[in-house]
Amino acid sequence: MQRIKQIAENRDIDALKREVHDLKGTCGNMGFVGISSLAQDIHDACKSDDLGLAIHKLKNLDSMNQRVMDWLDKHKSELPEETKTADS
């Protein structure tokens, strides 16, 4: 999230497109459809060279990420041991 914010602040549309593409895939693979869909919307805005729209959509990313992190924290005990990290 920090990297995405920094990239957006630097207005680097190509780097933003790459980062949200990775986020989309990772969250999609984990079943976090909402954040994956939002990442796709941001990616599409970047592909259309609409940095303003991409940055506007990024405003929702923090709250969605926090919901995912809260869910993961709540369900951490149910995750396989190899998926747990010291900072999760």
C-alpha positions as semicolon CSV with decimal commas, in nm:
position;residue;x (nm);y (nm);z (nm)
1;M;0,000;0,000;0,000
2;Q;0,283;0,239;0,083
3;R;0,446;0,173;-0,254
4;I;0,119;0,234;-0,437
5;K;0,065;0,561;-0,248
6;Q;0,419;0,677;-0,327
7;I;0,380;0,591;-0,694
8;A;0,051;0,781;-0,710
9;E;0,211;1,082;-0,542
10;N;0,487;1,068;-0,804
11;R;0,217;1,046;-1,072
12;D;0,393;0,752;-1,239
13;I;0,106;0,597;-1,430
14;D;0,308;0,306;-1,572
15;A;0,441;0,201;-1,232
16;L;0,092;0,240;-1,082
17;K;-0,051;0,019;-1,354
18;R;0,206;-0,252;-1,273
19;E;0,151;-0,236;-0,897
20;V;-0,228;-0,253;-0,910
21;H;-0,204;-0,535;-1,163
22;D;-0,003;-0,735;-0,908
23;L;-0,247;-0,638;-0,632
24;K;-0,541;-0,747;-0,846
25;G;-0,390;-1,088;-0,910
26;T;-0,282;-1,150;-0,552
27;C;-0,614;-1,048;-0,401
28;G;-0,809;-1,234;-0,668
29;N;-0,615;-1,552;-0,596
30;M;-0,690;-1,513;-0,226
31;G;-1,062;-1,460;-0,288
32;F;-1,072;-1,091;-0,195
33;V;-1,295;-1,003;-0,487
34;G;-1,378;-0,647;-0,382
35;I;-1,022;-0,524;-0,362
36;S;-0,929;-0,723;-0,673
37;S;-1,213;-0,556;-0,864
38;L;-1,110;-0,211;-0,743
39;A;-0,751;-0,281;-0,847
40;Q;-0,881;-0,380;-1,191
41;D;-1,073;-0,050;-1,215
42;I;-0,757;0,143;-1,124
43;H;-0,556;-0,061;-1,375
44;D;-0,814;0,013;-1,647
45;A;-0,796;0,385;-1,570
46;C;-0,417;0,370;-1,601
47;K;-0,442;0,183;-1,933
48;S;-0,668;0,464;-2,056
49;D;-0,408;0,720;-1,941
50;D;-0,662;0,866;-1,697
51;L;-0,441;0,927;-1,395
52;G;-0,704;1,150;-1,236
53;L;-0,959;0,868;-1,235
54;A;-0,699;0,618;-1,112
55;I;-0,606;0,844;-0,820
56;H;-0,973;0,907;-0,744
57;K;-1,037;0,532;-0,726
58;L;-0,728;0,484;-0,509
59;K;-0,909;0,672;-0,233
60;N;-1,120;0,359;-0,170
61;L;-0,820;0,130;-0,156
62;D;-0,717;0,215;0,202
63;S;-1,054;0,129;0,353
64;M;-1,084;-0,191;0,150
65;N;-0,730;-0,291;0,246
66;Q;-0,808;-0,227;0,612
67;R;-1,115;-0,454;0,591
68;V;-0,900;-0,729;0,438
69;M;-0,633;-0,686;0,706
70;D;-0,900;-0,694;0,980
71;W;-1,047;-1,011;0,832
72;L;-0,706;-1,175;0,807
73;D;-0,624;-1,080;1,166
74;K;-0,957;-1,219;1,287
75;H;-0,908;-1,547;1,096
76;K;-0,532;-1,580;1,145
77;S;-0,572;-1,882;1,371
78;E;-0,754;-2,067;1,093
79;L;-0,477;-2,015;0,835
80;P;-0,217;-2,283;0,764
81;E;0,099;-2,225;0,969
82;E;0,318;-2,159;0,660
83;T;0,101;-1,857;0,564
84;K;0,151;-1,680;0,896
85;T;0,430;-1,429;0,933
86;A;0,567;-1,242;1,231
87;D;0,411;-0,915;1,116
88;S;0,069;-1,046;1,012
